[in-house]
Amino acid sequence: MAMDLVTLAAIIPGADPTPIPGVSPTVSKLFGYGLWLLILAGAGATGFGVFKLAVADKSRNGGGSEPFKWMGGGIAAVLLSGSLITIINGIAG
């Protein structure tokens, strides 16, 4: 029921998770959608880091490393979830 509401709200793009062998369909679906949400969160964090870099105080006493922390964390989240999706699709395929 919750997955139907989230999909109807158009929060998650048209993702169709591959069923994982040996795992119940509900857990498999939640795990697949969770990885897609992790990709979206990583993309959002990267975009927020770019925004913070654009509006950051660039003087010598400004916090210049914070935008790079946001961008690095976002890119790491996208790479991690992308590799996990690839591994699961390889196992399930």
N, C-alpha and C positions, 0 to 999 in steps of 0.2 A: 504494500500500500504506500509506504513512504517513498519507494523508488518511483512509483507512478506519479506521485505529487511533484517530486523534484523534476522529473522529465517533463511533466506538463507545464511546469513553471519556466521551462526553457533555460534552466541554469546550466545544465550539462549539454554540450553539443551532441550531435547524433552519434554517440558512441555505442557500439554493440560489443560488449565484452565477450571474448572467447571463453566458452566453458572449460574449466580446469578438470581433468580427469581425477576421480577419487575424492572430489570435494562436492559438498551439497550445492545444488543450484543457487540457493539464496546466498550462501557465503561467497561463491564464485562471482555472482553478480555484484555484490557489495564491494568485493575486493577490486573488481574491474572498474567500477565507477569511482572507487576511492583513488585509484591511480590516475584516472582522468581528472579528478578534482585536484590532485597534487600537481598535475601539469598546469592547470589553470591558475593555481595559487603561485606556482613558480613564475609563470608569465606575468602575473600581477605584481609580484615582488620585484621582478626585473624592471618592469615599467615604472614602479614607484621609486626604485633606485635611480633610474634615469631622470625622473622628475626632481628628486632631491638633489641630484648633481647639478641640474640646470638652475635651481633656485638657491643653492648653497652659498654661504658666506665664504668667499674665496680669499679672505684676508689670512694673515698668518695665524690668527688665533681661532679660526673657524674649525669646526669638526669635519675635516676633509675626508676621513676614511669611512664615515657612516654610509654614504651612498654606495660605495663599493661593496660594503657588507651586504646590503640589500640585493644588489645586482648579483653578487657571487652566490648568495644563498638561493636566489631565484633560479639561476642557471644550474646550480647543483641539483635543485629539486626537479627541474625539467629533465636533466640527464639521468637522474636516478629513476624517475618514473618511466621515462622512455625505455631505458634498458630493461627494467622489470617487465614492461609490457611486451617487449621483444622476446624475452626469455619465456614468459608464460605462453605467448603465441607459438613459440618453437616447441614447447612441451606439449601443448594442447593440439598443435597442428600435426 
